[in-house]
Amino acid sequence: MTRISRRGLRRRCTTALRELGLPDTFDLPALCAALSASRGRPLRRMPVPGLHDVCGLWIATDSADLIAYEQHTSAPHQDHIVLHEIGHVLCDHFPATLSAAEQARLLLPGLDPALIRRVLGRTGYSSTEEREAEYLASLLGERTRPADPDTSATGRLRSALEGGHRGG
């Protein structure tokens, strides 16, 4: 992908988001379901321990999209990683360096490379594709609410504070 201006980046990302046809706010499972429906294939999220050099991966097979994310990080960080990888899906990015089979062999040795069409992993934000996916993740994050607000960090804090006021 060639270098893109900030205005072009913003326009491309807002168009991709608008085309999903989501409500003003949504949770991550609803986003994944909408994306799955629009692509006509399941999108599965997979927590993976110890991804090391990358926080997340988008793995496209012939029959599904898999998003692997670092298991040993906070829930908000996990959500952001998934949103970033969804940004790659929405923008239909392709890796520029290693082939999908090479990346799969290095990162997910237990997965049959013949099943993989594409793998994208994030290690930095220098490429246009990474900037685009990160910007789209931020736009998605602004509209995403926790699936169960009572289990979010904010929900737990609110509940703890409200509980303290009732007793005193």
C-alpha positions in Angstrom: 0.0 0.0 0.0 1.3 3.4 -0.8 1.6 6.3 1.7 -1.8 7.9 2.4 -2.6 11.3 3.8 -4.3 11.8 7.2 -7.4 13.0 5.4 -7.4 10.0 3.1 -6.8 7.7 6.0 -9.7 9.2 8.0 -12.0 9.0 4.9 -11.1 5.4 4.1 -11.6 4.3 7.8 -14.9 6.2 8.3 -16.2 4.7 5.0 -15.3 1.1 6.1 -17.0 1.7 9.4 -20.1 3.2 7.8 -20.4 0.2 5.4 -20.8 -2.2 8.4 -24.1 -0.6 9.2 -23.7 -0.8 12.9 -25.7 1.1 15.5 -24.2 4.1 17.3 -22.9 1.8 20.0 -22.3 -1.9 20.1 -20.3 -4.6 21.9 -17.4 -6.6 20.5 -19.4 -9.8 20.0 -22.0 -7.8 18.0 -19.3 -6.3 15.9 -17.8 -9.7 15.3 -21.2 -11.1 14.3 -21.9 -8.2 11.9 -18.5 -8.6 10.3 -19.0 -12.4 10.1 -22.4 -11.8 8.4 -21.0 -9.3 6.0 -18.1 -11.5 5.0 -20.2 -14.7 4.9 -17.8 -16.6 7.1 -17.3 -17.0 10.8 -14.9 -14.7 12.7 -13.4 -16.4 15.8 -11.4 -14.8 18.5 -8.7 -16.8 20.1 -6.7 -15.9 23.2 -3.1 -17.1 22.8 -0.5 -17.0 25.5 3.0 -15.6 24.7 2.6 -14.2 21.2 5.9 -12.4 22.0 6.8 -10.1 19.1 3.2 -9.4 18.1 0.1 -8.6 20.2 -2.4 -10.0 17.7 -2.8 -11.8 14.4 -5.5 -12.0 11.7 -5.4 -15.4 10.2 -7.6 -15.8 7.1 -8.4 -19.3 6.0 -10.7 -20.3 3.1 -13.6 -20.8 5.5 -13.1 -18.5 8.5 -11.3 -15.4 9.9 -9.4 -16.1 13.1 -8.1 -13.3 15.3 -5.5 -14.4 17.8 -4.7 -12.0 20.6 -2.4 -12.0 23.6 -4.1 -13.8 26.5 -1.9 -12.4 29.2 -2.9 -8.7 29.1 -5.8 -6.6 30.4 -9.3 -7.1 29.0 -9.3 -3.5 27.5 -6.0 -4.2 25.8 -7.3 -7.5 24.4 -10.3 -5.7 23.0 -8.1 -3.1 21.4 -5.9 -5.8 19.8 -9.0 -7.5 18.4 -10.3 -4.1 17.1 -6.9 -3.5 15.4 -7.0 -6.9 13.7 -10.7 -6.2 12.7 -9.3 -3.0 11.1 -7.0 -5.2 8.9 -10.0 -7.3 8.0 -12.2 -4.3 7.1 -9.4 -2.8 5.0 -8.5 -6.1 3.4 -4.8 -5.8 4.1 -2.2 -8.2 2.9 1.2 -8.9 4.5 4.1 -7.4 2.7 7.0 -9.6 3.9 6.7 -13.3 4.8 4.2 -15.5 3.0 1.1 -16.6 5.0 2.5 -20.1 5.2 5.9 -18.9 6.5 4.2 -16.7 9.2 1.8 -19.5 10.2 4.7 -22.0 10.5 6.7 -19.6 12.7 3.8 -18.3 14.9 1.3 -21.1 15.0 3.3 -24.3 14.4 0.3 -26.6 15.2 -1.9 -25.1 12.4 -1.7 -26.7 9.0 -0.2 -24.0 6.6 -2.3 -25.4 3.8 -5.4 -23.9 5.5 -3.9 -20.4 5.7 -4.6 -17.8 3.1 -3.3 -14.7 5.0 -1.8 -13.8 8.3 -1.2 -10.3 9.6 0.6 -9.6 12.8 1.3 -6.2 14.4 4.7 -5.3 15.8 4.8 -1.6 15.2 2.9 1.3 13.5 5.3 2.3 10.8 3.4 1.0 7.7 0.4 2.6 6.2 -1.6 -0.6 6.8 -0.7 -0.5 10.5 -1.6 3.1 10.8 -4.9 2.5 9.0 -5.8 -0.5 11.2 -4.9 1.4 14.4 -7.0 4.4 13.4 -9.9 2.1 12.6 -9.5 0.3 15.9 -9.7 3.7 17.6 -12.9 4.6 15.8 -14.4 1.3 16.6 -13.3 1.6 20.2 -15.1 4.9 20.6 -18.4 3.1 19.7 -17.8 -0.2 21.5 -19.3 -0.8 24.9 -18.5 -3.7 27.2 -20.7 -6.8 26.5 -21.6 -6.9 30.2 -21.0 -3.5 31.8 -21.0 -5.0 35.3 -17.8 -7.0 34.5 -15.9 -4.1 32.9 -13.3 -2.4 35.1 -15.4 0.7 35.0 -18.5 -1.2 35.9 -16.8 -3.0 38.8 -15.4 0.3 40.1 -18.9 2.0 39.8 -20.5 -0.9 41.6 -17.9 -0.8 44.4 -18.3 3.0 44.8 -22.1 2.8 44.7 -22.0 -0.1 47.2 -19.9 2.1 49.6 -22.4 4.9 49.5 -25.4 2.6 50.3 -23.7 1.3 53.4 -22.6 4.7 54.8 
